[in-house]
Amino acid sequence: MNSTSSLLYLNLSANLLRSCSIFHWLSNFIANLRTLYLEYNFPEGPIPVEFGKVINSLEYLNLTDNKLQGKVPSSFGSMCKLQRLELSNNKLNGKFPSFIQNSSWYSRHIFRELKLSYNQITGEMPESIELLYELEVLSSF
């Protein structure tokens, strides 16, 4: 299958996709995707680091209500156009995502929504979060 370069919106929600291999498939076949819904599927395991590196056209990513584990990949900071990130109701852990703590990241992004609630993310919210001037929704811890 060749890259699907014209696909901009993909909703795979509530399809009982249980394997994290969906991230590898998406990384290989979706070139210009802007919106991705993968909520209510229950893939288990970590989000592959490569996912954030390859799909840098995403503006909206919804991975809510799955069984994702591990840390939020720092490679999400490579998603140059990412404006809305929903990761609530998973089993993600570790400290607040490192790319959010990077002040140079703020200067390059218009970030509007960050949902991390109902995970096991620890630590304090970084003071630098106030540099997200366009932030409209923040749901954490």
C-alpha positions, 0 to 999 in steps of 0.5 A: 500500500502506498502513502495516502497523501490526500487523507487529512482526517481519520477516525478509527475510534471504537474499533477495538484495535488492541495492538499498538501496531496501529501506530506503525501502520499509520506512520508508514501510510499516512503522510499529510494527516491533520486529524486522528481519532483513535480513542476507545480502542484499547491498544496496550503498551507504549506509544512508539517514539517513531510515531511523533517523528514521522507524522508531523502534519498532525494538528489534532491527536486524540488517544483518549480511553485506551490502555496506553502505557509508559511516558508521553513520547518526547517525539510529540514535540516534533509534531510541528503543527500539533495544536490539540493533544488528548491522552486522558484515561490511559495508563501513561506515567512519568513526569509532565511531557518533556516537550511541553517544558521546552521553552523553544517549543512554545515559540514555534507552536500555537497549542490550544488543548492539552488533556492528560487527566486520569493517567499516572503522570507525576511531578508539578506542572512546569511554570513554563506552561504559562508561555502557551498563550493560545491554550484554551483547555488544560486538563491534567492530573 
